[in-house]
Amino acid sequence: MTDHVVDNCYVWDLGWGRIHNRCGGVYMHRCARVRLTHNHVHDTPRYALAMDVGNDCEFAYNYCHHANLVTADTSIIEAATALDWGLPTEEQLERNKAENAGNTVHHNLIHDSGGWGTDALGQLESPYYSWGIYLDVSCSRWNIHDNGCYTREG
């Protein structure tokens, strides 16, 4: 996926079901020069905007909230790096470093990242192990600035 624009979309209440609740509002894989701008994404089981390895992409002027309503170890805007468990970790990190760089996250308003987990007594709790913006392993040369991130819950 290269040179695409996702602009001014309203994405909400998605991905609920018995098969897979790890989907996001917009998810990109191995992409370059994609712009996600002016979108409103909320009520998602996982992230609102996410990418697994990409170059020179922009996440800007988005309003995203109430994400990660089912999962944890995630964020509202996320850059993940899927690992190939058949290769040594160091080799994977080096391979992906050049392919997950030069991206920008700016002027987004994000809140209530959610996340569900259990406390020491096994009771469900939220928010849990979830962030506003998260860069996973192998992200380099990202420019993140002028974002608003908060929670009203918890």
Legacy VTK file of the C-alpha trace (Angstrom):
# vtk DataFile Version 3.0
C-alpha trace
ASCII
DATASET POLYDATA
POINTS 154 float
0.000 0.000 0.000
1.705 3.177 -1.155
0.655 6.807 -1.672
-2.875 6.459 -0.310
-4.909 8.948 1.715
-7.559 8.098 4.310
-9.159 11.449 5.087
-12.295 12.651 6.851
-13.695 9.191 7.646
-15.959 8.320 10.556
-15.238 4.801 11.818
-16.900 3.437 14.955
-18.314 0.383 16.710
-16.374 -2.128 14.652
-14.877 -5.588 14.799
-17.006 -7.106 17.518
-17.489 -10.834 17.236
-16.413 -14.283 18.190
-13.649 -14.638 15.590
-11.157 -11.845 16.174
-11.395 -8.719 18.320
-7.893 -7.423 17.558
-8.890 -5.186 14.658
-8.609 -1.420 14.451
-10.359 1.449 12.749
-7.570 1.777 10.163
-4.760 -0.784 10.048
-1.886 -0.731 7.572
0.741 -3.381 6.846
4.021 -2.818 4.942
3.071 0.577 3.549
4.748 3.792 2.434
3.692 7.429 2.167
0.146 6.879 3.462
-1.693 9.807 5.075
-4.333 9.247 7.770
-5.867 12.679 8.359
-8.994 14.264 9.862
-10.580 10.921 10.847
-12.862 10.266 13.807
-12.457 6.732 15.185
-14.010 5.387 18.403
-15.461 2.360 20.191
-13.009 -0.195 18.877
-11.961 -3.515 20.416
-8.290 -2.642 19.772
-6.448 0.399 18.375
-7.997 3.232 16.387
-5.124 3.810 13.930
-2.278 1.344 13.549
0.504 0.220 11.303
2.797 -2.790 11.146
5.984 -1.593 9.456
5.802 1.431 7.177
7.828 4.381 5.918
7.098 8.081 5.590
3.468 7.845 6.726
1.527 10.591 8.499
-1.098 10.375 11.256
-2.477 13.920 11.618
-5.522 15.854 12.832
-7.402 12.714 13.894
-9.841 12.469 16.799
-9.716 8.995 18.330
-11.186 7.814 21.618
-12.578 4.864 23.561
-10.371 2.275 21.926
-8.991 -1.010 23.282
-12.319 -1.916 24.826
-11.449 -5.638 24.748
-7.648 -5.995 24.642
-4.528 -4.768 26.456
-0.864 -4.171 25.568
-1.930 -1.674 22.924
-2.670 2.002 22.300
-4.947 4.325 20.343
-2.295 5.117 17.730
0.110 2.207 17.424
3.116 1.185 15.421
3.685 -2.532 15.820
6.342 -4.718 14.337
5.258 -8.293 13.738
8.083 -10.641 14.460
8.963 -13.689 12.416
9.552 -16.183 15.184
11.574 -18.392 12.819
14.429 -15.845 12.704
16.754 -14.680 15.480
15.437 -11.552 17.208
18.497 -9.431 16.375
18.148 -10.230 12.678
14.473 -9.268 12.711
15.145 -5.985 14.492
17.846 -5.016 12.014
15.697 -6.027 9.021
12.668 -4.017 10.157
14.547 -0.909 11.331
14.939 0.473 7.805
11.328 -0.356 6.963
9.694 1.350 9.921
11.096 4.878 9.830
10.367 8.471 8.891
6.758 8.468 10.085
5.012 11.439 11.716
2.264 11.609 14.353
1.034 15.152 14.988
-1.973 17.256 15.967
-4.132 14.309 17.036
-6.602 14.435 19.918
-6.814 11.063 21.615
-8.386 9.962 24.881
-9.578 7.003 26.908
-7.286 4.277 25.638
-8.937 1.592 27.756
-7.353 -1.824 27.982
-8.602 -4.687 30.140
-6.663 -6.901 32.497
-6.857 -8.514 35.906
-5.578 -7.315 39.244
-3.769 -9.436 41.877
-7.111 -10.915 42.959
-8.117 -11.874 39.417
-10.710 -9.104 39.142
-11.123 -7.299 35.823
-9.866 -3.730 35.752
-9.677 -0.910 33.223
-7.789 1.113 32.146
-5.031 -1.472 32.009
-1.694 -1.649 30.164
-2.723 0.651 27.324
-1.386 3.977 26.035
-2.316 6.909 23.816
0.601 6.536 21.371
2.869 3.495 21.345
5.861 2.690 19.178
6.816 -0.968 19.265
10.198 -2.559 18.677
12.100 -1.507 15.520
10.540 1.951 15.185
13.160 4.556 14.376
13.301 8.171 13.218
9.651 8.863 14.074
8.550 12.468 14.651
5.808 12.760 17.290
4.677 16.236 18.324
1.699 18.444 19.228
-0.721 15.659 20.207
-3.283 15.850 23.008
-3.630 12.662 25.012
-5.675 12.162 28.180
-8.092 9.901 29.996
-11.339 10.817 31.705
-11.791 7.371 33.269
-9.954 5.536 36.027
LINES 1 155
154 0 1 2 3 4 5 6 7 8 9 10 11 12 13 14 15 16 17 18 19 20 21 22 23 24 25 26 27 28 29 30 31 32 33 34 35 36 37 38 39 40 41 42 43 44 45 46 47 48 49 50 51 52 53 54 55 56 57 58 59 60 61 62 63 64 65 66 67 68 69 70 71 72 73 74 75 76 77 78 79 80 81 82 83 84 85 86 87 88 89 90 91 92 93 94 95 96 97 98 99 100 101 102 103 104 105 106 107 108 109 110 111 112 113 114 115 116 117 118 119 120 121 122 123 124 125 126 127 128 129 130 131 132 133 134 135 136 137 138 139 140 141 142 143 144 145 146 147 148 149 150 151 152 153
